[in-house]
Amino acid sequence: MINELADRIVDNVSLAVKGKRRELRVICAAMLAGGHVLLEDVPGTGKTLLARTLAKSVDAGFRRIQFTPDLLPSDITGINFFNMKQQEFQLRKGPVFSNIILADEINRATPRTQSAMLECMEERQTTIDGETYPMECPFFVIATQNPVEIQGTYPLPEAQLDRFMIRLALGYPERSEEIAVIGGAAAQEISAVCTAEDIVKAQQEIDSCKAGEAVCTYIADIAAATRRHGSVKLGLSTRGAVALRRMACALAMASGRDYAMPQDVIEAAPYVVKHRLICRGYSGAAGGAESTADEVLRQVLDSVPVPTEG
């Protein structure tokens, strides 16, 4: 059962990442839904620890890519090099060929390098010298960016933001948890609680989750409401609406149900919708876009009638 699998993973990761069970549940649901995650948070909140522990929990491959302004697309995807001993060209695969990828500070790389991730994330494949290579399965990207420090960064374009199923922040731990961490609480040894094959099977099971006509209509109404909102220049896309349905299904199955309800859509909406909204009059000030999107989504959810049974 997917809910048992999700609980095992969240419990295991919680041994290392303290006090973030709700966020871990959402990230786990996004992974089971086949999406990718954008963590927008200040340094030192456990983003790398989360990704590494998650990879250990599912016994999957893990690679960390540190994005910098001089990083080239071939540094991510790989290159064909001439082997003098074999007298032939051979492929040296880049770090993107793994199961769980931590794209650290993705907004520090140039747009050319950022775009190298697009095909990998959306199509689950990459092209090297005209040859197409599939990504590993499962393939899950956790990208991070610092929302405070914007000098020397290249903001992610809307087309790339739309490739992330959800965006969220871990935030600082609760006081008691932080005191334990500061006091040097011994980290518990993390072992695998499932296999990569289990994740692949769970991702396939998400397709069987029922999202009835009422739920799909509710999602369509939310998308339409964001597009006609006076403060929004670009609302939720159709791809974003599909991501909202799939994320709602993942949360439903993580809760032990094989059908999605409007409450699942409401729970998923803040993570799926806000980073896809382009608000009018946004000047680029830190936190301005986030607060505006928060208000827009609140108004949209308040204005769209929630469907009820029968």
C-alpha positions in Angstrom: 0.0 0.0 0.0 1.2 3.5 -0.9 0.2 4.9 2.5 2.4 2.3 4.3 5.3 3.0 1.9 5.0 6.8 2.4 4.8 6.4 6.2 7.9 4.3 6.3 9.9 6.8 4.2 8.7 9.8 6.2 9.4 8.1 9.5 12.9 7.1 8.3 13.8 10.6 7.0 12.5 12.1 10.2 15.2 10.4 12.1 17.7 12.8 10.5 15.5 15.8 9.5 13.9 16.8 12.8 10.5 18.5 13.2 9.5 18.6 9.5 7.1 15.7 9.1 4.5 17.7 7.2 7.0 19.0 4.7 8.5 15.5 4.4 5.1 14.1 3.7 4.5 16.6 0.9 7.9 15.9 -0.7 7.4 12.2 -0.5 4.0 12.6 -2.2 5.6 14.6 -5.0 8.2 11.9 -5.5 5.5 9.2 -5.7 3.5 11.4 -8.1 6.5 11.5 -10.4 7.2 15.2 -10.0 10.1 17.4 -9.0 10.6 19.7 -6.0 12.0 23.2 -5.7 13.2 24.0 -2.1 13.4 27.8 -1.7 15.1 28.4 1.6 18.0 30.0 3.3 21.2 28.0 3.8 21.6 25.7 6.7 18.0 24.4 7.0 18.8 20.8 6.0 18.0 20.7 2.3 21.1 18.6 1.4 20.6 16.3 4.4 17.0 15.8 3.4 17.9 14.8 -0.2 20.8 12.5 0.9 18.6 10.8 3.6 15.8 10.3 1.2 18.1 8.6 -1.3 19.3 6.3 1.5 15.8 5.5 2.6 14.8 4.2 -0.8 18.1 2.6 -1.6 18.5 4.7 -4.7 21.4 6.5 -6.4 22.1 10.0 -5.3 24.2 12.8 -6.9 24.6 16.4 -5.9 25.3 19.1 -8.5 26.6 22.4 -7.3 25.3 25.0 -9.8 27.8 27.9 -10.4 28.0 30.6 -13.1 30.8 28.7 -14.9 28.9 25.3 -15.0 28.4 24.1 -18.5 25.5 21.9 -19.8 27.9 19.1 -20.6 29.0 19.2 -16.9 25.5 18.0 -16.1 24.6 15.7 -18.9 28.0 14.3 -19.9 30.3 14.2 -22.9 31.7 11.9 -25.6 35.4 11.7 -25.3 38.0 10.0 -27.5 39.6 7.0 -25.7 43.1 6.9 -27.0 43.6 3.3 -25.8 40.4 2.0 -27.4 40.7 4.4 -30.4 37.0 5.2 -30.2 34.6 7.7 -28.7 33.0 6.8 -25.4 30.3 8.4 -23.3 31.2 9.8 -19.9 27.8 10.2 -18.3 27.2 13.3 -16.2 25.8 13.4 -12.6 22.2 13.7 -13.9 22.3 10.0 -14.6 21.1 8.9 -11.1 17.8 8.4 -9.3 17.7 11.4 -6.9 19.4 14.6 -8.0 20.1 17.5 -5.7 20.5 20.6 -7.9 22.0 22.9 -5.3 21.5 26.6 -5.9 20.1 26.1 -9.3 19.6 29.8 -9.9 23.4 30.5 -9.8 23.9 28.8 -13.2 23.4 30.6 -16.5 20.1 30.1 -18.3 21.9 27.9 -20.9 22.9 25.5 -18.1 19.5 25.7 -16.4 17.9 24.7 -19.7 20.0 21.6 -19.8 17.8 20.3 -16.9 14.5 20.9 -18.8 14.6 17.9 -21.1 15.9 15.7 -18.3 13.1 16.8 -15.9 10.2 16.9 -18.4 11.0 14.2 -20.9 13.1 11.9 -18.7 15.8 11.9 -21.3 18.8 13.9 -22.4 20.5 14.4 -25.8 24.3 14.3 -26.1 25.8 14.9 -29.5 22.5 14.0 -31.2 22.1 10.8 -29.3 19.2 10.4 -26.9 19.7 8.7 -23.5 16.9 7.9 -21.0 17.2 8.9 -17.4 17.3 6.4 -14.6 14.1 5.2 -13.1 12.9 6.6 -10.7 14.2 10.0 -11.5 13.5 12.7 -8.9 15.1 16.2 -8.8 15.3 18.3 -5.7 16.5 21.8 -6.6 17.3 24.5 -4.2 17.6 28.3 -4.4 18.4 31.0 -1.8 15.5 33.5 -1.8 17.5 36.1 0.1 20.8 36.4 -1.7 20.1 37.5 -5.3 23.4 38.9 -6.4 25.1 36.8 -9.1 22.0 34.7 -9.7 19.8 34.1 -12.7 16.1 33.8 -11.8 14.5 30.7 -13.1 12.2 31.4 -16.1 8.6 30.5 -15.9 9.0 27.6 -18.3 11.4 26.0 -15.9 9.5 26.8 -12.8 6.5 25.0 -14.4 8.6 21.8 -14.5 8.6 21.6 -10.7 5.5 20.0 -9.4 5.8 21.7 -6.1 7.7 24.5 -4.4 8.1 24.8 -0.6 10.4 25.9 2.2 11.6 23.7 5.1 12.0 26.6 7.5 13.8 26.5 10.8 13.1 23.7 13.2 11.0 24.1 16.3 12.9 25.4 19.4 13.2 22.0 21.1 14.4 20.3 18.0 16.9 23.1 17.3 18.2 22.9 20.9 18.8 19.2 20.4 20.7 19.8 17.2 22.8 22.6 18.7 23.5 20.3 21.7 25.0 17.8 19.3 22.3 15.1 19.5 23.7 12.0 18.0 22.5 11.3 14.4 20.8 8.0 14.0 22.0 5.6 11.4 19.7 5.6 8.4 19.1 2.4 6.5 16.9 1.7 3.5 13.2 1.0 4.1 12.3 0.3 0.5 13.9 -0.1 -3.0 13.9 2.1 -6.1 11.6 -0.6 -7.7 9.1 0.1 -4.9 9.0 3.7 -5.9 8.5 2.9 -9.5 5.6 0.6 -8.7 4.0 3.3 -6.4 4.3 5.9 -9.2 2.4 3.5 -11.5 -0.3 3.0 -8.8 -0.9 6.7 -8.6 -2.3 6.5 -12.1 -5.1 4.3 -10.7 -6.2 6.9 -8.2 -9.7 8.1 -9.0 -10.3 11.8 -9.5 -14.0 12.2 -10.2 -15.6 14.7 -12.5 -16.4 17.0 -9.5 -12.7 17.1 -8.4 -11.5 17.7 -12.0 -14.1 20.5 -12.4 -13.0 22.0 -9.1 -9.4 22.1 -10.3 -10.4 23.6 -13.7 -12.4 26.3 -11.8 -9.4 27.1 -9.6 -7.2 27.4 -12.7 -9.7 29.7 -14.5 -10.1 31.8 -11.3 -6.3 32.4 -11.2 -6.3 33.5 -14.9 -9.0 36.1 -14.5 -7.9 37.4 -11.1 -7.1 41.2 -11.4 -3.7 40.9 -9.7 -2.5 38.0 -11.9 -0.8 38.5 -15.3 -0.3 34.7 -15.9 -2.4 32.2 -14.1 -2.2 28.4 -13.6 -1.4 26.6 -16.8 -3.1 23.4 -18.0 0.1 21.5 -17.1 -0.1 23.1 -13.7 -3.7 21.9 -13.3 -2.7 18.4 -14.3 0.1 18.6 -11.7 -2.5 19.7 -9.1 -4.7 16.7 -9.8 -1.7 14.3 -9.6 -0.4 15.8 -6.4 -3.9 15.6 -4.9 -4.1 11.9 -5.9 -0.7 11.3 -4.3 -1.7 12.9 -1.1 -5.0 10.9 -1.1 -3.2 7.6 -1.6 -0.6 8.5 1.0 -3.6 8.9 3.4 -4.9 5.4 2.5 -7.5 6.3 -0.1 -7.7 5.4 -3.7 -9.8 8.4 -4.6 -9.0 12.2 -4.4 -11.3 14.6 -2.6 -11.6 18.4 -2.8 -9.7 18.6 0.5 -6.7 16.9 -1.2 -6.8 19.6 -3.8 -6.9 22.4 -1.2 -4.0 20.8 0.7 -1.9 20.5 -2.5 -2.8 23.9 -3.9 -0.3 26.1 -2.0 2.6 23.9 -3.1 1.5 23.5 -6.7 -0.1 26.8 -7.7 1.8 29.7 -6.1 5.1 29.4 -8.0 3.2 29.2 -11.3 1.5 32.6 -10.8 2.9 35.8 -12.3 1.4 38.7 -10.5 1.0 42.2 -11.8 3.1 45.0 -10.5 5.8 42.7 -9.0 9.0 44.8 -8.8 11.4 42.0 -7.8 11.6 42.9 -4.1 12.5 39.9 -1.9 9.3 38.3 -0.6 7.0 40.5 -2.7 5.9 37.9 -5.2 5.4 35.2 -2.5 3.1 37.4 -0.4 1.1 38.5 -3.4 0.7 34.8 -4.6 -0.4 33.8 -1.1 -3.1 36.4 -1.1 -4.2 35.6 -4.7 -4.5 31.9 -3.9 -6.4 32.6 -0.7 -8.9 34.7 -2.5 -9.2 32.1 -5.3 -9.9 29.2 -2.9 -12.4 31.4 -1.0 -14.2 32.3 -4.2 -14.4 28.9 -5.9 -17.3 26.8 -4.5 -16.0 23.5 -3.0 -18.0 20.5 -4.5 -19.9 18.3 -2.1 -21.2 14.8 -2.3 -24.5 14.2 -4.0 
